[in-house]
């Protein structure tokens, strides 16, 4: 079906340019608004302009220069005065002590300008000096507000900063929301694929680059769907082949068992009777294995297990005869070493026997005649570790990596031509269901560790 592309699209570059322009416009409005309000307040007489006190101070200085007996109480608010004699004695003032010191330094030509905006004017009269102090900057015309509130300049700057922060926060929130909205089809599609839900329609985005990603995801989804379908068909075929092979094994196995029964009724010696008993026991085990294999091929792939608590020594004793029979085929020496025979494990004895015999058979197949198989049972961090070490050439790097996978065969180094790649896979499946693991190593030969 493909991705339905929306008519109106734009690039990711345009999306970011729009965001940056929005920030610039928002910043401009944030800065302009306090200035407009300050201008309106100035026009309405609530605040003064920045040089208002300077103008008033210059006017006052001219008046003080000409009047003989001025009334200093009539000096406008925002201007302070200090009257001193020609000998620099203080006669009259409304300045604080610190301001008086600054004014006297100014009169002596020693005052240095500061960032506070404090300014002075020196007025020379007949018998005295008058020093006027004022500040450059806006002020409230209301005396109470001028004393208790920050200056209008500070409020204007604070308003600009707060407005910018507020506008930037809103713009970033809206940008993130819109970006998340455009990314949603991509996130939804990847989530569906991650959950292996491949029957879904892919929506589109208004951003061109995101739509390109969605097209790639759509193609990937179809490829994955096709691949999974192919894999499922292969697995079904494999299960059918395993089931058919298991059914085919029943007939020759029945013939072997029947002939062994007939042989047991003839005149045979004790050694022959032991061999026949081994054949019958192995036939029964094979019948159980085939039943499990058929069940495995028909169901989900998990082998049903029936656990029981048993000491490791007793379990090994129960399968020792079959182990000896396996190694006897190539006249090999089986060395069994158990660290703690009383150590108890919870296992399905039938399945675990099958797992161990699979590994042992594999070890025998890849060891020379009259070789040696080491069978060690140890405790490892509270778990039972069964190590089977053969005297063959060992695993190749590929076998160490893939040897536990179904149908893996590596005939180049382990030249047995009749394996179907199931032995170690089945062993690993059984051990995994017991909560354990199988490890492949190379020592003096190939080593398989079963940890449960």
N, C-alpha and C positions, 0 to 999 in steps of 0.2 A: 504494500500500500504506500510505503514511503512516508516522508515527513511533510505535512501540510504547511507550506510556507505562508506566513501572513503577508498581505500586500504591502503594508508600510514597514520598511526595514531601514535600519541605519547601522553604521559601523560602531565598533567599540570606541574608536578614536573620537567620533562625534559625541558619543555618550559622555566621555570624560571632559571634552571641551565644553559641552553644555553645563556640566557640573561646575567647572572652573569659572565659567561666565556667571553662573548663578551665585557663586561665592563672591565674585567681584561686585556684582550688582547689590547683593545683600550687604556687603561691607560698606558700599557707598551710601546706601539708605541708612545703615546703622550710624554712620558718621554724620550724615546730613541732618538727621532728625533732631539731635540735641542742639545743633547750631541754629536750626530754624526756630526751635522753641526758645533759645536764648535771645535770638533777634526779636521775636514777638514780645518776650518779657522786657527787653530793653525799650522797645517802642511804647509799651504800656507803662513804663516807669517803675517796674519792679526791681530792675537791676541797672547798674550803670555800665557804660562802655569801659574798655580797658584803660583808656587815657583820661578818664573823667577826672580823677583826683589830680592828675598833672595839670589839667586846664584850670581847675579850681585853685590849686596851689600858686600858679603863676598870677592869677587875678588877685589873690590875697596878698602876694608879695608886693604887687604894685600899690595896693591900698596902704599897706603898712609903711611903704617908703614915703608916702606923702602925708598921711595923717599924723598929727602931733600926739594925740591921746587916743589911740585906737582901743576898742573894746575887744580883747582877745577871746571873749566868750562867743563872739559872733563868727569866729573862724569856722568854716563848714566842717561837718562830720567827715571823718576819714583823713583829716589833716591834723597833725599834732604840732605843738610849738614848744620852743625853749627860748626864754628871754634871758640874756646874759649881759653883764656890764662889759665895758671896754677891757676890764681886767679879768674877764671870763668868770666872774662870780654869777651864780644862778640867781635870777630875780623872780622868775615866774615860769611855770611849765605845767603841762598835763601829760608829760611823758613818764614812763617807768624809769627806774634806775639804769637798766641796761640800755634803754633807748637814749637816755641822757648822755651816757658815755660815748655812744656812737655819734651823737650829734656834736659833742665837744671835739671828738677826733676829726669830724668833718670840718669843723670851724678852724682847726689847726692844720688842715690839709693832709691828715693822716688816715682818713677813712677809705677803706677799699670796698668796692661794690661786691655784693654777694648775689647768689642765685635767688634770694628771697624777693628781689624786686624793690627793696627799700631805697628810697630816693630822698635827697635833701635839697633845700634852697636856702641860701644865706642872705638875709635882708639886713643891710647896714642902715642904722638910724643915727641920730645926732649923739645920743648918750649911751646907746646900747646896740646889741646885735639880736636879731630874731632868726632862729633856725626853724624852718618848717620841714616836717617829715611826712611823707606820703608813700603809698605803694602803687606800683603799676599793676593793674589788674581790675577785673570786674568786682563789684560789690553789690550787696543788697541795699536798696534804699531804706528798707525797714531796719532800724537800729538793732532790734532784738534778734532778727534773723542774721544780720551781719556779724553779731557777736557770737551766737550759739551755733551757727551752721557753717559748714565748709564754704569756701568762696565759690561763686558761680563757675569760675574757671575749672576748679577741681571737680565740681558736680558735672560739668559738661564733659570733661575728659573721662570721668568714671562712667558716665552714661554711654559714651562712645564704645568704651571697652566692653561693658556689660551687654550692650546691644549686639556688638560683633560676636561675642561668645554665644549669645542666645541664637542669633541668626545662623552662625556656623554649625551649632549643635542641631538645629532643625534641618539645615540643608544636608548635613552628613546622614542624619536619620532617614530623610526622604530618599537620598541617593542609595543608601544601603538597602532600603526597602524595595526600591525599583530594581536594583541589581539582583537582589534575592529573587524577585518575581521573575526576572528574565532567565535566571539560572535554574529555576525550579524544574522546567522540563528536562534539563540535563541531569539534575540530581535524582529526579524520579526514575528516569531511564536507567541510570547506573545502579540504583537501588534494586530495581526489578531484575536486572541481569545478575546482580550479586546474589539475589535470592533464587536464581535459576528459573524465574518466571518469565518466559519468553513470549507468551501470548498477550501482547499489549500494544496499544497504539502510542506513537510518540508525538507529543505536542511540539509546537514550534515557538521560537522566541522572536522578538523584534530586532535582536542584534544579529548581524550577519555572521560574525565569527562563531557565536553560539549555535546558530543553525548549521554551520559547517561541522561542528562537533556532533550535533544531533544526527546529521546524515551519516557520519562515520560510525556512531553508536548503532544506528539502524542497520547498517551493513554488517557490523560486528555481531549484532543480535541474530541476524539471519544466518550468518556463517556458523555461529555457535549453535544455533538451533539445528542446523543441518548436521554439524559435527556430533552433537549429542544424539541425534536420531540415528546416525550411522553407528555410533558407539553402542547404542541400545540394541540395534539389530545384530551387531557382532556378538554382544553378550548373550543375546537370545540364541543365536546360532551355536555359540560355545556351550551353553547349557544343554541345548538339544543334543549336541555331539557327545557331551559327557554322559547324558542320560542314555543315549543309544549305546555308547561304549560299555556303560555299566550293565545294561540289559544283555549285551552280547557276551559279557564275561560270565554271566550266570550259567550258560550251557556248558562250556568246557570245565567250569568249576564243579558243576554237578557230576560230570563224567569222572573227574579226578576223585571226588569224594566217593562216588559209587564204586569205582575200581579199587580204591583203598579199602573200602568195607569188604569187598569180595576177597581181596588179598589177605585180610585179617582172619578170614574163615578157613584159609588153607593151612597146611603144615609149615610153619615158619619158626625160626629161632628167636631168641629174646632180642637180639640186636635188630632184626628185621621188624619185629613187633614195635620197637621204639620208633623206628623210622616211619612206620605206617601211622602210629599215633601222632607223630609230628605233622604228617600230611593231613590227617583228619582235623587236628586242632587248627592248623593254618587255614584249612578250607572253611571252617566255621568262622574264623576271624575275617576271612575274605568276604564271606556272605554278609557279615555285619558291616564291613566297610562299604560294600556295594550298596547295601540298603541306605546307609548314611549318604553316600554319593548321589543316589537317585533322589533322596529327600532334599539334599542340598541344591540340586539342579532344578527342582520344582518350586522351591520356596525362595525366600529373600536372600539366601546366601549365608545365613547364620546356621551353624550346626547346633542343635539342641544339646545342652549339657546337663548331666546329673551328678552334682558334686557329692563327695563323701570324704570324711576325714580319715587319713591313713598315714602311717609312718613311712618315711621315704625308704627305710630298709625293707619293710614288708612289700611295698610296691615294686621295688627293684627285684626282689626275690620272685615275685609273681610273674615277671616278664623275662627273667634271666634265661629260662629254657629257650624261649623264642629268640632271644638275642644270640645265644650260642648257636642256634640253628642257622641264623642269618650269616654269621661270620664263618661257619663251618663250610659254606659253599665254596670259599676260596682258601680254606685251611688256614685261617688267620688266627692270631692270638688276641683275645679280648681281655684287657686289663681293667678290672672294676675297682674303684676306690671310693668309699663313702665316708665322709668326715664324721657325720652324726646320724646313725641309723634310726635313732628315736625321734628325730625332728619330724613333726607332723605337717602335712600339707592337705589342702582341700582341693580335690581334683575329681574330674570324671575319669576314672581309671581306664575305661575302654578307649576314650579319645586320647588321653595322654600316652597310653601305650602305642596307639597308632602314630602319634606325633614322634615319639622316640624311635620307633621301628623305621619310620620313613627316613629320619636322619641317619640312622645306623645303616640302613640299606644303601643310602646314597654314599656314605663313607666307604662301605665295602666295595661298591661298584667302581670307585675311583682310587682304590688302593691296590697294590700289586699282590699277587698270590703269595701266601706265607708272610704277609705283612702284619701290621700291628694296629689295633684300635684301642685308644685309651678312653675310658668312660669314667669321668670324675664327677662326684656329687659333693658340693660344698655349700656352706651358708654364706650369703653375701648380703649384709645389712638387713638381717631378719628374713631374707627370702632364700628360696632354694635355687641353686644354680647347677644345672646339669650340663657338663661340657663333653662333647664327643669330638675327638681329634683323630683324624685318619693319617695314613702314611703316604698319601698321594701327593700330586704336584701343587695342591692348594688352589685357592680361588683366584681368578683373574680380577683386575680392577672392575670390569663390567659386572662380573658375578657378585663381587662384594657390594656393588651399588644396587643391582637389580635382581639378585638371586632369589629374593622372597616374593617376587611378582609372579602372577599366574602365567603359565606357559613359557617362562623364560628358559632358554636353552643356550648353553655356552660350550658347544662341542669342540671348540678349538683347543682348549686346554684340558678339559675333562672329557676324554674321548669315548664316552659311553653313548651308543647311538640309539638306545631304546627308551629314553626318558621323554616324557611329555611335558616337562616343566611344572609338574603339580606337587611333587614331594615336599619341597621346602615351603611352597605356598600354603598347602594344607596344614603343615606343621605350624606355620606362623598364624594361620586363622584360628587353630585350636588354642594355641598359647595366648593369643590376644584376647580371645573370649574368656580365658581364665584370669585376665587382668595382668598378664605377663608380657614378655617380649622375647624376640629371637635376635641374636647378634651373630654376624658372620665375621670371622677373623682368619688370619693366616699365622700359624705358629711353625711347627716343624712340617705340618701339612695343613689341610683345611680344618678349621675349628668352628663348630656350631655350638653356641651357648643358649640354653633354654632357661630363662629366669622366670620363676613363678612365685 
